[in-house]
Amino acid sequence: MSDVGKKVSLAGWVENRRDHGGLIFVDLRDREGLTQIVFDPAFDEKTHELAQHLRGEWVMSISGLVNRRPEGMTNGKLATGAVEVRVEQFQVLAQSKTPPFPLDDYATVHEDLRLRYRYLDLRRPRLQENLKKRHQTTMLMRNFLSDRGFYEIETPMLTKSTPEGARDYLVPSRVHPGKFFALPQSPQLFKQLLMVSGMERYFQIVKCFRDEDLRADRQPEFTQLDVEMSFVDREDIFQIVEDLVADIFKDIGNINLKKPFRRMAWKEAMDSYGSDKPDIRFEQKIIDCSDIFAKSGFKVFAETISRKGFVKALNIKGGARYSRKEIDDLGKIASQYGAKGMAWIKILEQEWQSPIVKFFSDAEKNALIESADLKSGDLISFIADDFHVTHAALGSLRLDIARIEKLIPENHHEILWVTDFPLFDFDAKENRYVACHHPFTHPLDEDIQFLESDPGKVRAKAYDLVLDGQEIGGGSIRIHAQDLQQKIFDRLGLTREEAHEKFGFLLEAFTFGAPPHGGIALGLDRIMMILTQSQSIREVIAFPKTQKASCLLTEAPSAVSSRQLEDLSIRVKIPEPTAKP
């Protein structure tokens, strides 16, 4: 209202045009929103006549006088809803074809079409607001860390392939035929070298690349806030990150995250929730029934336990109402994670209904009632398998049941640190231990003694930050002593020659006095997805790839000329199409 009576100049896109007899109204849109402009024939007949030809998405500029809207004609949904601009002069800057889909937030449009015309899709107010919030978030990150003595330092995009995690994206070198750069999966090694160099506090908002299968929360290229600090332990990193993340969610999303964040050891997360990224907004926990059925007459359970497997369960309160088809559907979810089947019991007032009940003793039933808090009307579901299958299947079932039973409270957020991950995991196919996070993670001091005798027992100084069941960050205290780093390489089955070939520059750097250091990477795309209540990270990235890792807008990846391949000393072999059965 303070602009009433002022002469202004505006430019933007025609949202719509309305011809009300003598007056023509146009909603002019720019990134700040809509402004109603008015063409009045009584003021300028020629301008009014030209305005009749305006169409949606034409680009124009105008100048005119700001007036109050007539009484009863205000629009409380718009920031400019109490005023309008009477046009004195205007110019059409560009005309537009009819867009292939409506550009309002309410139209349902197939995502492939939206991505094909992403520059039009980005005109939608919701997506513009998403990118605005992303900008505000990155500026908050930069200012927060700069105020605390961090330097923003860029690390190389063309680096050395170290295939220890996901597949690398490789870039051929023309100058060095037959050799390749790799796009970084993270700046891990360089940020450790920055600590050796004495930078002490580093951060970078950086693009990373992983050639992996895609999901709603994954992209082949993604953005993370990368942080590293010298002379710190886990508590120092937790303090910095908790303050930063709480500020982000308060300032950008008006979400209050209670500090200090909850802590949970990895073992408790797996035992109780079946996941290393547990959603703790609801309390349904996994029940360990292994002790109850160790000597059961039900051989499936007893034999699984004898093979050092587990029998675990979920009590679905009120689930006895489920039909057989609904129960079978839950079993299909479990089978996706390798479970051979899902046993179940309906707890009814007069009896327990299940094909397996006849194998249970009264003592086993009573123990189950007590441990699982069984009541009439409940449904208890069991998975009997090895550690990974049992927990993965029940962890997924737990989330699916929460959706069915509406156990997740709306507008409620829970954040926690998951700590003390295993340092190693045993890969049965390769018959060796592999790093659970990466080979530069420091073991817990009290567990170093088990590196040779029982590596599966060694826990790591690693930590993940989990919000509402989604991992939004992960990091660790790093190894800074060359001898301990070499022991880890030895334990992973890397020969001295292999370790030197892949990481020799890092091992050598450690011989020149490396400080204790650690850090974390926060996933910017995932954080923005949560802040904007989006269903996919593609909604918070300006130009995302599809789930098949392609860009529909530019049609990348694409073939290149034979001359380009010749310059790179590359010959392309196209796989034969798979024959249809």
Secondary structure, 3 states (H helix, E strand, C coil): CCCCCCEEEEEEEEEEEEEECCEEEEEEEECCEEEEEEECCCCCHHHHHHHCCCCCCCEEEEEEEEEECCCCCCCCCCCCCCEEEEEEEEEEEECCCCCCCCCCCCCCCCHHHHHHCHHHHCCCHHHHHHHHHHHHHHHHHHHHHHHCCCEECCCCCCECCCCCCCECCEEECCCCCCCEEECCCCCHHHHHHHHHCCCCEEEEEEEEECECCCCCCCCCEEEEEEEEEECCCHHHHHHHHHHHHHHHHHHHHCCCCCCCCEEEEHHHHHHHHCCCCCCCCCCCCCEECCCCCCCCCCHHHHHHHHCCCEEEEEEECCHHHCCHHHHHHHHHHHHCCCCCCCEEEEECCCCEECCCHHHCCHHHHHHHHHHHCCCCCCEEEEEEECHHHHHHHHHHHHHHHHHHCCCCCCCCCCEEEEECCECEEEECCCCEEEECCCCCECECHHHHHHCCCCHHHCEECEEEEEECCEEEEEEEEECCCHHHHHHHHHHCCCCHHHHHHHHHHHHHHHCCCCCCEEEEEEEHHHHHHHHCCCCCHHHHCCCCCCCCCCECCCCECCCCCHHHHHHCCCCCCCCCCCCCC
